[in-house]
Amino acid sequence: MVRQQTRCLHVTRPTLLQSRPPKSRDRGPKSDEDTQTDFGALDVLRNTVAPATSIDACTSDGFALNNQMRISGSGILLVGGEAFRWRPWLREGRKEGTIAEGGTGEDAMTGKLLNARGQWEVHEGAWGVLELVYPKPDILIIGTGPQTTPIAPAVRKYLNGLGIRLEIQDTRNASAQFNLLATERGVGQVAAALIPIGWREGR
């Protein structure tokens, strides 16, 4: 006959210990030591001038730059220290500037940037400035609007073929990363292609 052993498990309810308030708010005499850390001195970029094309603000329909330039109703392409209005949602055959001529609004922020698979895809003509500029930037930061969207393999292959590495983020984070990298590495090595944060697909 086999004896079965039974194990007993006792559980006691944990008691929460209330923290007691300190008896005194006095932290002692102020230190006169010169070994205290000055965190401001650790900022290695504090004396570096921000690029003129760094982004001060992202608005729903555009951007405000450090050089007081404001762009509305358009995306922005920042290459080699220059800022370009950028409307990759305009397909070939559509014209810009038709609103002033009484057109139907081809300048408006309307169109499609997503393909059938939900990937961010723009036509090759939208990257014309990157084909012409020399030397090419080392990295291109793409801001895909209010949220991060994967880009189509064809776009990645095309830009990698120009010798440009890609970083994909939502526009707010892409703007902050551009500001940091352009300050650290210079505007010649870092470019940005940004869609406004108010972009709505097919609006």
C-alpha positions in Angstrom: 0.0 0.0 0.0 1.4 3.4 -1.1 1.0 6.3 1.2 0.1 9.6 -0.4 1.6 12.7 1.2 -0.5 15.8 1.2 1.1 19.2 1.2 -0.5 22.1 2.8 -0.1 25.6 1.5 -0.9 28.5 3.8 -1.3 31.9 2.3 -1.3 35.0 4.4 -2.6 38.2 3.0 0.2 40.7 2.6 -0.1 43.8 4.6 0.7 47.1 3.0 3.1 49.1 5.1 2.2 52.8 5.1 5.2 55.0 4.6 5.7 57.4 7.4 6.2 61.1 6.7 9.7 62.3 7.4 10.3 63.8 10.8 12.1 66.8 9.3 12.4 68.4 5.9 15.9 69.6 6.7 18.3 68.0 4.3 21.4 69.2 6.1 23.8 72.0 5.3 24.3 72.9 1.7 27.4 71.2 0.2 30.3 73.4 -0.8 32.0 70.5 -2.7 33.1 71.2 -6.2 32.4 67.7 -7.2 28.7 68.2 -7.8 27.5 67.3 -11.2 26.5 70.1 -13.5 24.2 68.4 -16.0 24.2 71.4 -18.2 27.9 70.9 -18.8 27.2 67.4 -20.2 25.2 68.8 -23.1 27.9 68.5 -25.9 25.6 70.3 -28.4 24.7 73.4 -26.3 27.1 75.6 -28.2 26.2 74.2 -31.6 24.0 76.4 -33.7 20.8 74.7 -34.9 20.5 74.4 -38.7 18.3 77.1 -40.3 16.1 74.3 -41.7 15.5 72.6 -38.3 11.8 72.2 -37.6 10.4 74.4 -34.8 6.8 73.1 -35.1 4.6 70.6 -36.9 1.2 72.0 -37.7 -1.8 70.0 -39.0 -1.2 71.3 -42.6 2.5 72.2 -42.6 5.6 73.2 -40.8 7.4 76.1 -39.1 11.2 76.2 -39.6 14.0 77.8 -37.5 14.6 80.4 -40.2 11.0 81.8 -39.7 9.8 80.1 -42.8 6.3 78.7 -42.6 5.0 76.1 -45.0 1.2 75.2 -45.2 -0.8 73.0 -47.4 2.2 70.9 -48.3 4.8 68.5 -47.1 8.4 69.5 -46.9 11.7 68.1 -48.3 14.8 69.2 -46.5 18.0 68.5 -48.5 21.4 70.1 -48.2 20.3 73.0 -46.0 17.4 73.9 -48.4 13.7 73.5 -47.8 11.4 72.5 -50.7 7.6 72.3 -50.7 6.8 68.7 -51.3 3.5 67.2 -52.5 4.1 63.5 -53.3 0.4 62.9 -53.4 0.2 64.7 -56.7 0.5 62.0 -59.4 2.1 62.6 -62.8 -0.1 64.5 -65.1 -1.6 66.6 -62.3 -0.5 70.3 -62.1 0.3 72.5 -59.1 -0.8 76.1 -59.0 -4.3 75.5 -60.4 -6.2 77.0 -57.5 -5.2 80.6 -58.4 -6.3 79.9 -62.0 -9.8 78.9 -60.9 -9.0 75.2 -61.0 -10.6 72.4 -59.0 -8.1 72.3 -56.2 -5.2 70.2 -57.2 -3.1 72.0 -54.7 -5.2 70.7 -51.8 -3.9 68.0 -49.4 -6.0 65.3 -51.1 -4.9 62.1 -52.7 -3.5 58.7 -51.8 -0.1 57.7 -50.4 -1.0 54.1 -49.5 -1.0 51.3 -52.0 -3.4 48.4 -52.0 -1.4 46.6 -49.3 -1.5 49.6 -47.0 2.2 50.5 -47.6 3.4 54.1 -48.1 4.2 54.5 -51.8 5.0 57.6 -53.9 6.1 57.8 -57.5 9.7 58.1 -58.4 9.2 61.6 -59.7 8.6 62.9 -56.2 12.3 62.2 -55.4 13.7 64.4 -58.3 15.7 66.6 -56.0 17.5 63.6 -54.5 18.5 62.5 -57.9 20.1 65.8 -58.7 21.8 66.7 -55.5 25.5 65.9 -55.1 26.8 64.6 -52.8 23.8 62.5 -51.8 22.7 62.6 -48.2 23.8 59.6 -46.1 20.3 59.1 -44.5 16.8 60.2 -45.4 14.3 60.5 -42.6 10.7 59.9 -43.8 7.8 61.2 -41.8 4.7 59.4 -43.0 2.1 61.6 -41.3 0.3 61.1 -38.0 1.4 57.5 -37.6 4.3 55.3 -38.7 3.4 53.4 -41.9 5.6 50.8 -43.6 6.9 52.0 -47.0 6.6 49.9 -50.1 9.6 47.8 -51.1 9.8 49.6 -54.5 10.3 53.0 -52.7 13.0 51.5 -50.4 14.8 49.8 -53.4 14.7 53.0 -55.4 16.1 55.2 -52.6 18.7 52.6 -51.6 19.8 52.5 -55.2 20.7 56.2 -54.9 22.9 55.2 -52.0 20.6 56.7 -49.3 19.7 54.8 -46.1 16.2 55.3 -44.8 14.6 55.9 -41.4 10.8 55.7 -41.2 8.8 57.3 -38.4 5.6 59.3 -37.8 6.2 63.0 -38.7 6.5 64.3 -35.1 9.3 61.9 -34.2 10.9 62.2 -37.7 11.1 66.0 -37.2 12.8 65.6 -33.8 15.2 63.1 -35.2 16.1 65.3 -38.2 16.8 68.2 -35.8 19.1 66.1 -33.7 21.0 64.4 -36.5 21.3 67.5 -38.7 22.8 69.3 -35.7 25.2 66.5 -34.9 26.2 65.5 -38.4 25.3 68.5 -40.6 22.6 69.1 -43.1 24.7 67.7 -45.9 24.5 64.2 -44.6 20.9 64.2 -43.3 17.8 64.8 -45.3 14.1 64.6 -44.4 10.9 64.1 -46.4 7.9 64.9 -44.2 4.1 64.7 -44.6 2.0 67.0 -42.5 0.6 65.5 -39.3 -3.0 66.4 -40.4 -2.8 64.2 -43.5 -5.8 61.9 -44.0 -5.6 59.3 -46.7 -8.0 59.9 -49.5 -9.5 63.0 -47.9 
